[in-house]
Amino acid sequence: MSADDPAAAGFAVARCHCRGVEIEARFPSRFCAHCYCASCRTTHAAGVVTWIGFPRGQVRFTRGEDLLKAYESSRGTVRRFCGRCGTRLTFESSHGRWAEEIHLPLALFVTAADREPAANSFAAERPAWAPFHDFGP
């Protein structure tokens, strides 16, 4: 890794489609998993959403915070997105262990994250046509 590589500095960079919003997430992340829940699938218009979770204090918006819009998808759960291009950016919840985390879609990272997907969440909600990654027992 070069000195200009964010991963060498201990963080990764994520951006929305229009590049108006930029996020810096410091390592280590807490998890990386594919989510098949109906809420994530509908919000992202996808068969599966791959999330990487970080402690809240390790994530900061380095550009475009004024572009952020929020949607409360269920009580205590907020999803933020870019108000210019519509890219879904965060999942934030006030429930349980997630209260101190921010989950970011892995697909938004333009630099390497510190882990790859290693689990499936809400697999029972996966439609038959959606791709599935079997991580074993």
Buried (B, 14 or more C-beta within 10 A) or exposed (E): EEEEEBBEBEBBBBBBEEBBBBBBBBBEBBBBBBBBBEBBBEBBEBBBBBBBBBBEEBBBBEBBEEBBEEEEBEEEBBBBBBBBEEBBBBBBBEEEEBEBBBBBBBBBBEBBBBBEBEEBBBBEBBEEEBEEEEEEE
